[in-house]
Amino acid sequence: MNMLNIAVDPAKVPTVAFERSPGYWQTVFRRLLRDKVAMAAAFVVLVLILLALFGGMLTPADPYKSSMLSRLKPIGTPNFPLAATAQDAGTAKISVNGMVCSFCAQGIEKRVTAMPEAGPLYINLSRKVVAVQPKAGQRLDVERLRREIQDAGYEVTAIEVVPKTVAMLRDEYRAKK
């Protein structure tokens, strides 16, 4: 075997410029940035993750930290407000003892209609019931209704909030006669 020994001058050898090809993840990221739908989906996912992480700071209170019994109290009990709108609030149906004549009903009507949030009113003497519907966009203060009727000299035995209008209650009572 014959070996050839050749001396090469390094200055005469041409240099080859090598470009580094982009890495796999760099290529993936560049393609992802160009895809508008993928970027919109990534933004939505990011917002959902941020809401999940910081949602506790955005909510005013955790309803499950309070007692279950206090959430199940019927509307009309002290310190239990009615709903925010008149449609949600319904009509306060109040049972009154001591109301026996039209003069009694007139006294109660005068006191209740003086309340700014009180709308239509219906009084049934035979059943001893006063029904008060809130004005549109207002809510009734059940405790204030109770105080007004008691201040007029009558005993309030029960207050119930029903999802009906005063007209519906009036028709219901007239049909039962």
CYANA upper distance limits for C-alpha pairs under 8 A (distance plus 0.5 A):
  8 VAL  CA     12 LYS  CA      8.43
  8 VAL  CA     13 VAL  CA      8.43
  9 ASP  CA     13 VAL  CA      7.40
 22 PRO  CA     26 GLN  CA      6.65
 22 PRO  CA     27 THR  CA      6.92
 23 GLY  CA     27 THR  CA      6.79
 24 TYR  CA     28 VAL  CA      6.81
 25 TRP  CA     29 PHE  CA      6.52
 26 GLN  CA     30 ARG  CA      6.68
 27 THR  CA     31 ARG  CA      6.71
 28 VAL  CA     32 LEU  CA      6.60
 29 PHE  CA     33 LEU  CA      6.73
 30 ARG  CA     34 ARG  CA      7.10
 31 ARG  CA     35 ASP  CA      7.07
 32 LEU  CA     38 ALA  CA      7.20
 32 LEU  CA     39 MET  CA      7.61
 33 LEU  CA     39 MET  CA      7.21
 35 ASP  CA     39 MET  CA      6.85
 36 LYS  CA     40 ALA  CA      6.71
 37 VAL  CA     41 ALA  CA      6.73
 38 ALA  CA     42 ALA  CA      6.58
 39 MET  CA     43 PHE  CA      6.65
 40 ALA  CA     44 VAL  CA      6.86
 41 ALA  CA     45 VAL  CA      6.73
 42 ALA  CA     46 LEU  CA      6.59
 43 PHE  CA     47 VAL  CA      6.70
 44 VAL  CA     48 LEU  CA      6.73
 45 VAL  CA     49 ILE  CA      6.70
 46 LEU  CA     50 LEU  CA      6.68
 47 VAL  CA     51 LEU  CA      6.61
 48 LEU  CA     52 ALA  CA      6.64
 49 ILE  CA     53 LEU  CA      6.71
 50 LEU  CA     54 PHE  CA      6.42
 50 LEU  CA     55 GLY  CA      8.20
 51 LEU  CA     55 GLY  CA      5.39
 54 PHE  CA     58 LEU  CA      7.35
 55 GLY  CA     59 THR  CA      7.00
 62 ASP  CA     66 SER  CA      8.27
 64 TYR  CA     68 MET  CA      8.03
 66 SER  CA     70 SER  CA      7.96
 66 SER  CA     71 ARG  CA      8.38
 67 SER  CA     71 ARG  CA      7.30
 68 MET  CA     72 LEU  CA      6.96
 69 LEU  CA     73 LYS  CA      7.08
 73 LYS  CA     77 THR  CA      7.41
 73 LYS  CA     80 PHE  CA      8.23
 75 ILE  CA     80 PHE  CA      6.71
 75 ILE  CA     81 PRO  CA      7.60
 75 ILE  CA     82 LEU  CA      6.96
 75 ILE  CA    160 GLU  CA      7.58
 75 ILE  CA    161 VAL  CA      6.92
 76 GLY  CA     80 PHE  CA      6.94
 76 GLY  CA     81 PRO  CA      7.99
 76 GLY  CA     82 LEU  CA      8.10
 76 GLY  CA    142 VAL  CA      6.19
 76 GLY  CA    143 GLU  CA      7.91
 76 GLY  CA    159 ILE  CA      6.58
 76 GLY  CA    160 GLU  CA      6.93
 76 GLY  CA    161 VAL  CA      7.45
 78 PRO  CA    143 GLU  CA      7.08
 81 PRO  CA    141 ASP  CA      7.75
 81 PRO  CA    142 VAL  CA      8.50
 82 LEU  CA     89 ALA  CA      6.06
 82 LEU  CA    139 ARG  CA      7.10
 82 LEU  CA    140 LEU  CA      7.39
 82 LEU  CA    141 ASP  CA      7.96
 83 ALA  CA     88 ASP  CA      5.92
 83 ALA  CA     89 ALA  CA      5.36
 83 ALA  CA    139 ARG  CA      7.50
 84 ALA  CA     88 ASP  CA      7.37
 84 ALA  CA     89 ALA  CA      7.44
 84 ALA  CA    137 GLY  CA      8.31
 84 ALA  CA    138 GLN  CA      7.79
 84 ALA  CA    139 ARG  CA      6.77
 85 THR  CA     89 ALA  CA      6.54
 85 THR  CA    136 ALA  CA      7.96
 85 THR  CA    137 GLY  CA      5.80
 85 THR  CA    138 GLN  CA      6.55
 85 THR  CA    139 ARG  CA      6.76
 86 ALA  CA     90 GLY  CA      6.80
 86 ALA  CA    133 GLN  CA      8.40
 86 ALA  CA    134 PRO  CA      6.28
 86 ALA  CA    135 LYS  CA      7.11
 86 ALA  CA    136 ALA  CA      5.94
 86 ALA  CA    137 GLY  CA      5.92
 86 ALA  CA    138 GLN  CA      6.11
 86 ALA  CA    139 ARG  CA      6.28
 87 GLN  CA    136 ALA  CA      8.35
 87 GLN  CA    163 PRO  CA      8.30
 88 ASP  CA    163 PRO  CA      7.87
 89 ALA  CA    134 PRO  CA      8.19
 89 ALA  CA    139 ARG  CA      6.94
 89 ALA  CA    140 LEU  CA      8.06
 89 ALA  CA    161 VAL  CA      7.82
 89 ALA  CA    163 PRO  CA      7.68
 90 GLY  CA    133 GLN  CA      7.14
 90 GLY  CA    134 PRO  CA      8.09
 90 GLY  CA    161 VAL  CA      6.58
 90 GLY  CA    162 VAL  CA      5.88
 90 GLY  CA    163 PRO  CA      4.81
 90 GLY  CA    164 LYS  CA      6.21
 90 GLY  CA    165 THR  CA      7.22
 91 THR  CA    131 ALA  CA      6.97
 91 THR  CA    132 VAL  CA      6.06
 91 THR  CA    133 GLN  CA      4.96
 91 THR  CA    134 PRO  CA      7.46
 91 THR  CA    161 VAL  CA      5.92
 91 THR  CA    162 VAL  CA      5.84
 91 THR  CA    163 PRO  CA      6.80
 91 THR  CA    164 LYS  CA      6.49
 91 THR  CA    165 THR  CA      6.47
 91 THR  CA    166 VAL  CA      7.20
 92 ALA  CA    131 ALA  CA      6.08
 92 ALA  CA    132 VAL  CA      5.70
 92 ALA  CA    133 GLN  CA      6.87
 92 ALA  CA    140 LEU  CA      8.40
 92 ALA  CA    142 VAL  CA      8.02
 92 ALA  CA    159 ILE  CA      7.11
 92 ALA  CA    160 GLU  CA      6.25
 92 ALA  CA    161 VAL  CA      4.92
 92 ALA  CA    162 VAL  CA      6.95
 93 LYS  CA    129 VAL  CA      7.20
 93 LYS  CA    130 VAL  CA      6.37
 93 LYS  CA    131 ALA  CA      4.97
 93 LYS  CA    132 VAL  CA      7.14
 93 LYS  CA    159 ILE  CA      6.22
 93 LYS  CA    160 GLU  CA      5.60
 93 LYS  CA    161 VAL  CA      6.40
 93 LYS  CA    162 VAL  CA      7.47
 94 ILE  CA    129 VAL  CA      6.05
 94 ILE  CA    130 VAL  CA      5.53
 94 ILE  CA    131 ALA  CA      6.64
 94 ILE  CA    156 VAL  CA      7.46
 94 ILE  CA    157 THR  CA      8.16
 94 ILE  CA    158 ALA  CA      6.31
 94 ILE  CA    159 ILE  CA      4.98
 94 ILE  CA    160 GLU  CA      6.89
 95 SER  CA    128 LYS  CA      6.40
 95 SER  CA    129 VAL  CA      5.22
 95 SER  CA    130 VAL  CA      7.00
 95 SER  CA    156 VAL  CA      6.41
 95 SER  CA    157 THR  CA      6.02
 95 SER  CA    158 ALA  CA      5.65
 95 SER  CA    159 ILE  CA      6.90
 96 VAL  CA    128 LYS  CA      5.96
 96 VAL  CA    129 VAL  CA      6.53
 96 VAL  CA    130 VAL  CA      7.73
 96 VAL  CA    154 TYR  CA      7.06
 96 VAL  CA    155 GLU  CA      6.14
 96 VAL  CA    156 VAL  CA      5.18
 96 VAL  CA    157 THR  CA      6.42
 96 VAL  CA    158 ALA  CA      8.05
 97 ASN  CA    128 LYS  CA      7.23
 97 ASN  CA    154 TYR  CA      6.60
 97 ASN  CA    155 GLU  CA      5.54
 97 ASN  CA    156 VAL  CA      6.83
 97 ASN  CA    157 THR  CA      7.30
 98 GLY  CA    154 TYR  CA      6.05
 98 GLY  CA    155 GLU  CA      7.12
 99 MET  CA    104 CYS  CA      5.96
 99 MET  CA    105 ALA  CA      7.05
 99 MET  CA    125 LEU  CA      7.30
 99 MET  CA    128 LYS  CA      6.80
 99 MET  CA    154 TYR  CA      7.40
100 VAL  CA    104 CYS  CA      7.02
100 VAL  CA    105 ALA  CA      8.41
100 VAL  CA    125 LEU  CA      6.90
100 VAL  CA    126 SER  CA      8.47
100 VAL  CA    128 LYS  CA      8.23
101 CYS  CA    105 ALA  CA      7.04
101 CYS  CA    125 LEU  CA      7.47
102 SER  CA    106 GLN  CA      6.52
102 SER  CA    125 LEU  CA      8.01
103 PHE  CA    107 GLY  CA      6.79
104 CYS  CA    108 ILE  CA      6.94
105 ALA  CA    109 GLU  CA      6.52
105 ALA  CA    123 ILE  CA      7.20
105 ALA  CA    125 LEU  CA      7.80
106 GLN  CA    110 LYS  CA      6.58
107 GLY  CA    111 ARG  CA      6.93
107 GLY  CA    152 ALA  CA      7.49
108 ILE  CA    112 VAL  CA      6.60
108 ILE  CA    149 ILE  CA      6.68
108 ILE  CA    152 ALA  CA      7.13
109 GLU  CA    113 THR  CA      6.37
109 GLU  CA    121 LEU  CA      8.02
109 GLU  CA    123 ILE  CA      8.43
110 LYS  CA    114 ALA  CA      6.81
111 ARG  CA    115 MET  CA      7.69
111 ARG  CA    148 GLU  CA      6.89
111 ARG  CA    149 ILE  CA      7.89
111 ARG  CA    152 ALA  CA      8.03
112 VAL  CA    118 ALA  CA      7.29
112 VAL  CA    145 LEU  CA      7.48
112 VAL  CA    148 GLU  CA      7.33
112 VAL  CA    149 ILE  CA      8.12
113 THR  CA    118 ALA  CA      6.38
113 THR  CA    119 GLY  CA      7.76
113 THR  CA    121 LEU  CA      8.16
114 ALA  CA    118 ALA  CA      8.16
117 GLU  CA    134 PRO  CA      6.18
117 GLU  CA    135 LYS  CA      6.16
117 GLU  CA    138 GLN  CA      6.36
117 GLU  CA    139 ARG  CA      6.96
117 GLU  CA    140 LEU  CA      6.67
118 ALA  CA    132 VAL  CA      7.05
118 ALA  CA    133 GLN  CA      6.75
118 ALA  CA    134 PRO  CA      5.32
118 ALA  CA    135 LYS  CA      6.31
118 ALA  CA    140 LEU  CA      7.40
119 GLY  CA    132 VAL  CA      7.22
119 GLY  CA    133 GLN  CA      5.75
119 GLY  CA    134 PRO  CA      5.29
119 GLY  CA    135 LYS  CA      4.97
120 PRO  CA    132 VAL  CA      6.60
120 PRO  CA    133 GLN  CA      5.90
120 PRO  CA    134 PRO  CA      7.75
120 PRO  CA    135 LYS  CA      8.10
120 PRO  CA    166 VAL  CA      6.99
121 LEU  CA    130 VAL  CA      7.87
121 LEU  CA    131 ALA  CA      6.19
121 LEU  CA    132 VAL  CA      5.19
121 LEU  CA    133 GLN  CA      6.93
121 LEU  CA    166 VAL  CA      7.02
122 TYR  CA    130 VAL  CA      6.36
122 TYR  CA    131 ALA  CA      5.55
122 TYR  CA    132 VAL  CA      7.12
122 TYR  CA    166 VAL  CA      6.80
122 TYR  CA    170 ARG  CA      7.42
123 ILE  CA    128 LYS  CA      8.02
123 ILE  CA    129 VAL  CA      6.33
123 ILE  CA    130 VAL  CA      5.01
123 ILE  CA    131 ALA  CA      6.79
124 ASN  CA    128 LYS  CA      6.19
124 ASN  CA    129 VAL  CA      5.72
124 ASN  CA    130 VAL  CA      6.97
125 LEU  CA    129 VAL  CA      7.22
131 ALA  CA    166 VAL  CA      6.79
131 ALA  CA    169 LEU  CA      8.32
132 VAL  CA    166 VAL  CA      7.25
133 GLN  CA    140 LEU  CA      8.37
133 GLN  CA    165 THR  CA      7.04
133 GLN  CA    166 VAL  CA      6.65
134 PRO  CA    138 GLN  CA      6.44
134 PRO  CA    139 ARG  CA      6.17
134 PRO  CA    140 LEU  CA      6.27
135 LYS  CA    139 ARG  CA      7.90
140 LEU  CA    145 LEU  CA      8.38
141 ASP  CA    145 LEU  CA      6.89
142 VAL  CA    146 ARG  CA      6.73
142 VAL  CA    159 ILE  CA      8.25
143 GLU  CA    147 ARG  CA      6.71
144 ARG  CA    148 GLU  CA      6.60
145 LEU  CA    149 ILE  CA      6.82
146 ARG  CA    150 GLN  CA      6.61
146 ARG  CA    156 VAL  CA      6.97
147 ARG  CA    151 ASP  CA      6.33
148 GLU  CA    152 ALA  CA      6.80
149 ILE  CA    153 GLY  CA      7.29
149 ILE  CA    154 TYR  CA      6.41
149 ILE  CA    155 GLU  CA      7.88
149 ILE  CA    156 VAL  CA      7.62
150 GLN  CA    154 TYR  CA      5.41
150 GLN  CA    155 GLU  CA      6.22
150 GLN  CA    156 VAL  CA      7.21
164 LYS  CA    168 MET  CA      6.61
164 LYS  CA    169 LEU  CA      7.31
165 THR  CA    169 LEU  CA      6.95
166 VAL  CA    170 ARG  CA      6.61
167 ALA  CA    171 ASP  CA      6.68
168 MET  CA    172 GLU  CA      6.59
169 LEU  CA    173 TYR  CA      6.68
170 ARG  CA    174 ARG  CA      6.67
171 ASP  CA    175 ALA  CA      6.61
172 GLU  CA    176 LYS  CA      6.98
173 TYR  CA    177 LYS  CA      7.27
